[in-house]
Amino acid sequence: MSNSGAWTIDSIAHALPHPELRATFQREVSFTEVGKLPGIIEKWVDFIERIEAGKPRIEQLRAYFHENGHLPPEYEASLVDVSINDLQRAAGQQRGAA
């Protein structure tokens, strides 16, 4: 939904695809100093425009998945090589952080 610069707080909120994103946007706009609002608004408009630009690729992937039952190979996750020492070290860091 590119408004060619005619964005409003309401149009930005309605363009966000998830209620939680809308709530985050509304909080940021409501609790930001007036002088910093242009930066906040620009950030969210950029976010929306990137989402809109990616929609054709998402639809292509959706069609591919529907036809083939899986994503193209370049989108499939591979196993990560993690040693038992890595896991134990990570678990120790988690306990230490609490």
C-alpha positions as CSV (number, residue, x, y, z in Angstrom):
1,M,0.0,0.0,0.0
2,S,2.3,2.7,-1.2
3,N,0.6,6.0,-0.5
4,S,3.3,8.0,-2.3
5,G,4.1,9.9,0.9
6,A,0.4,10.4,2.0
7,W,0.8,8.2,5.0
8,T,-1.2,9.0,8.2
9,I,-0.9,7.3,11.6
10,D,-4.2,5.5,10.8
11,S,-3.1,4.3,7.4
12,I,0.2,3.0,8.8
13,A,-1.6,1.2,11.6
14,H,-4.1,-0.4,9.1
15,A,-1.3,-1.5,6.8
16,L,0.5,-3.5,9.5
17,P,-0.4,-7.2,9.1
18,H,-0.7,-8.2,12.7
19,P,-2.5,-6.8,15.7
20,E,0.6,-7.0,17.9
21,L,2.6,-4.9,15.3
22,R,-0.2,-2.3,15.3
23,A,-0.1,-2.2,19.1
24,T,3.7,-1.7,19.1
25,F,3.4,1.0,16.5
26,Q,0.7,2.8,18.5
27,R,2.8,2.6,21.7
28,E,5.8,4.0,19.9
29,V,3.9,6.9,18.4
30,S,2.1,7.6,21.6
31,F,5.1,7.6,23.9
32,T,7.7,9.2,21.6
33,E,8.8,12.8,21.9
34,V,7.2,14.9,19.2
35,G,10.5,15.8,17.7
36,K,11.4,12.2,17.2
37,L,8.1,11.2,15.6
38,P,9.3,11.6,12.0
39,G,12.0,9.0,12.5
40,I,9.5,6.6,14.1
41,I,7.0,7.1,11.3
42,E,9.7,6.7,8.6
43,K,10.9,3.4,10.3
44,W,7.3,1.9,10.2
45,V,6.6,3.1,6.6
46,D,9.8,1.5,5.5
47,F,8.8,-1.7,7.3
48,I,5.4,-1.8,5.5
49,E,7.0,-1.0,2.1
50,R,9.5,-3.9,2.6
51,I,6.6,-6.3,3.5
52,E,4.6,-5.2,0.4
53,A,7.7,-5.6,-1.8
54,G,8.2,-9.1,-0.6
55,K,4.6,-10.3,-1.1
56,P,5.1,-11.5,-4.7
57,R,8.0,-13.7,-3.6
58,I,5.9,-15.1,-0.7
59,E,3.1,-15.9,-3.1
60,Q,5.6,-17.7,-5.4
61,L,6.8,-19.8,-2.4
62,R,3.3,-20.5,-1.3
63,A,2.4,-21.8,-4.8
64,Y,5.6,-23.8,-5.0
65,F,4.8,-25.4,-1.6
66,H,1.2,-26.1,-2.6
67,E,2.4,-27.8,-5.8
68,N,5.4,-29.7,-4.5
69,G,4.6,-30.3,-0.8
70,H,7.9,-28.6,0.3
71,L,9.8,-25.4,-0.1
72,P,12.5,-25.1,-2.7
73,P,15.9,-26.6,-1.6
74,E,17.5,-23.2,-0.9
75,Y,14.8,-22.6,1.8
76,E,15.1,-25.9,3.6
77,A,17.0,-25.8,6.9
78,S,20.0,-28.0,7.2
79,L,21.2,-29.7,10.4
80,V,23.5,-27.6,12.5
81,D,26.7,-29.2,13.7
82,V,26.7,-28.7,17.5
83,S,28.9,-30.7,19.9
84,I,27.9,-31.9,23.3
85,N,30.4,-29.4,24.8
86,D,28.7,-26.5,22.9
87,L,25.3,-27.6,24.4
88,Q,26.7,-27.9,27.9
89,R,28.4,-24.5,27.7
90,A,25.2,-23.0,26.5
91,A,23.2,-24.6,29.3
92,G,25.7,-23.3,31.8
93,Q,25.3,-19.8,30.5
94,Q,21.6,-20.0,30.7
95,R,21.7,-21.1,34.4
96,G,24.3,-18.4,35.2
97,A,22.1,-15.7,33.6
98,A,19.2,-16.4,35.9
